Amino acid sequence: MEERDLLLLESAITAIEEASSAVAREVERDRLTETALSRLSTVEAELRRSRLTLEKIVQEQAG
């Protein structure tokens, strides 16, 4: 894998981390319905899984 590809994956990881932070901030505001909180929890879990998968790919390719 080329260095450019690794940089793109690292950028994607950063974007996922920013999205996860935004989700966490919305949850902390405590203005959402239970349904919205449930959906955001699902989104947060999917973002976390995606980040972990991308990090694993980067580690495998870099190492």
C-alpha atoms as one frame of an Amber mdcrd trajectory, in Angstrom:
protein
   0.000   0.000   0.000   1.334   3.421  -0.910   2.047   6.136   1.640  -0.726
   8.224   0.070  -3.225   5.459   0.804  -2.082   5.273   4.423  -2.493   9.031
   4.759  -6.023   8.768   3.403  -6.845   6.047   5.917  -5.405   8.132   8.739
  -7.527  11.071   7.578 -10.583   8.837   7.652  -9.717   7.794  11.211  -9.481
  11.443  12.226 -12.852  12.183  10.626 -14.414   9.270  12.469 -12.963  10.483
  15.768 -14.407  13.950  15.136 -17.811  12.468  14.320 -17.707  10.369  17.487
 -16.909  13.467  19.519 -19.843  15.300  17.959 -22.152  12.410  18.857 -20.855
  12.399  22.436 -21.443  16.158  22.739 -25.043  15.781  21.595 -25.634  13.017
  24.113 -24.119  15.139  26.903 -26.469  18.024  26.121 -29.308  15.782  27.316
 -31.906  17.408  25.051 -32.730  14.345  22.985 -35.550  11.861  23.182 -34.872
   8.271  24.157 -35.300   7.215  20.534 -32.737   9.751  19.340 -30.322   8.722
  22.092 -30.701   5.100  21.094 -29.992   5.907  17.463 -26.969   7.992  18.379
 -25.652   5.168  20.527 -25.901   2.874  17.521 -24.117   5.416  15.321 -21.391
   5.868  17.934 -20.844   2.105  18.157 -20.596   1.817  14.362 -18.121   4.700
  14.222 -16.016   3.046  16.921 -15.986  -0.261  15.012 -15.043   1.491  11.784
 -12.218   3.371  13.493 -10.832   0.191  15.016 -10.968  -1.574  11.654  -9.152
   1.274   9.904  -6.529   1.442  12.646  -5.903  -2.269  12.252  -5.472  -1.892
   8.489  -3.041   1.010   8.957  -1.006  -0.961  11.506  -0.840  -4.012   9.228
   0.206  -1.985   6.219   2.687   0.232   8.069   4.310  -2.576   9.997
